[in-house]
Amino acid sequence: MNVTVSKDDLIKLGYKKYQAVSLIRQAKAIMVHQHKCAYYNNKRLGIVPRFAVESILGFSMEMENKSDGE
C-alpha cells in the first residue's frame, strides 16, 4: 500500500488532470501550514502523503497494485 500519492495516481483513480493537480496543491498546502513541513513548499514536488489527500476528500482511498495478468 502506497503512503504517498502523485497526480498520476489520482488520474488512475478517475480524477481529471486539473482535479488531480489541484488536490496535490491543496495537500501540499496542508502539509506546509498544518504540519509545518517546509519540504512541501516546493513547486517541483509532485507527491504528497496519502493522509493529506484523504483529509481533503473526506474518505479513505483504496489503491491496489494489480498486475496486467489479472
C-alpha positions in Angstrom: 0.0 0.0 0.0 1.4 3.4 -1.0 1.8 6.0 1.6 2.3 8.7 -1.0 0.1 9.9 -3.8 1.0 11.6 -7.1 -1.0 13.3 -9.8 -0.8 10.2 -11.9 -2.1 8.0 -9.1 -5.2 10.3 -8.8 -5.7 10.2 -12.6 -5.7 6.4 -12.4 -8.4 6.6 -9.8 -10.6 8.5 -12.2 -9.9 12.2 -11.4 -9.4 14.6 -14.3 -5.9 16.1 -14.7 -6.8 19.5 -13.3 -8.6 18.0 -10.3 -5.6 15.8 -9.6 -3.2 18.7 -9.8 -5.5 20.8 -7.6 -5.7 18.0 -4.9 -1.9 17.7 -4.9 -1.6 21.5 -4.4 -4.1 21.6 -1.6 -2.4 18.6 0.1 1.0 20.4 -0.1 -0.5 23.5 1.5 -1.9 21.4 4.3 1.5 19.8 4.9 3.2 23.3 5.0 0.6 25.1 7.1 -0.8 22.5 9.4 2.1 20.1 9.8 4.9 22.6 9.5 6.7 20.6 6.8 8.6 23.2 4.7 9.8 20.4 2.4 6.4 20.5 0.7 6.8 24.2 -0.1 8.4 23.3 -3.4 6.8 23.8 -6.8 8.5 20.8 -8.4 7.5 18.3 -5.8 4.6 16.2 -7.1 4.0 13.7 -4.3 2.2 14.1 -1.0 1.3 11.8 1.9 -1.9 9.8 1.2 -3.4 11.0 4.5 -3.2 14.6 3.3 -5.3 13.9 0.2 -7.7 11.7 2.2 -8.3 14.6 4.6 -9.3 16.8 1.7 -11.5 14.1 0.1 -13.1 13.0 3.4 -12.7 9.3 2.7 -10.0 6.6 2.5 -8.5 6.0 -0.9 -8.3 2.3 -1.8 -5.3 2.0 -4.1 -4.5 -1.5 -5.2 -1.5 -2.7 -7.2 -2.8 -5.1 -9.8 -0.7 -6.8 -12.4 -1.8 -6.8 -16.0 -2.3 -10.6 -16.0 -5.3 -10.4 -13.6 
